[in-house]
């Protein structure tokens, strides 16, 4: 998601503290350039080296906020960068430099490049920090009106129909709000396959162009959203959310099986609470069965 053209602020004055050595992941706006945090501006202003998924986008954001490049290296790093750029960045980290890494928009590593770099830095024991901020998935969840106590971010669905339907079928029974990203060109296909695999009556939300001028939030049943999207041209960045599956009526056998699995890693009390919430059964009954299983 690209930044909009906001009026430039006065020159940014970084904080008095130096940016510590290490890899700093910087969340950047998903639309409105003023959504960036003060800490993110400090990191961008003070880091020894700037790294970006798209260097042009980062330079534009810095210009908006009056942050000068000041002769510092600005290095591109994205999904197709390969081993060479990664080794260069790891070398700079080993030399004690502070690196600010920014995705094109949003939170780095959330359907954005950076994972391989983060994993390599972690494996090498190099320091890493995060300057949290905008994330389209969380922004959409906030606006959706769907349950937010438990959610699953599933990224992008496969583009091929058979693979996409298999992908959705695996998510059909998940007891959590589902969050997916999608391109406007494939949105219609995604919603049609959701109707086929998840059921047309599931409540869902389509968020478009979040924080931008033409922001739009569509709410309704999957079959209604599918019909609405099919009847118009959709543009912009898309987030799709689907309400959790209705719990399947539990039997004593299914409760016992769920508790046996939960008890492998949880206490009796925690296992009973988890299974009670997951299967929608009485906590008292789940606790009684869990206690019997733990003593058996």
Protein Blocks (a to p, Z undefined) as FASTA:
>chain_A
ZZddddddddddddfbdcdeddddddddfkbmmlpcfklmmmmmmpmbdcdfblmlmmmm
mmmnopafklpacddddfknojmlmmmmmmmmmnopacddddfbdjehiapahjlmmmmm
mmnopacdddddddfklmmmmmnopafkbccdebjadfbfklmmmmmmmmmmpccddddd
ddfklmmmmmmmmmmmnopkbccdddehehiaklccdeddfklmmmmmmmpccedjdddd
ddddddddddfklmmmmmmmmmmmpcfklmmmmmmmmnopafklmmmmmmmmmmZZ
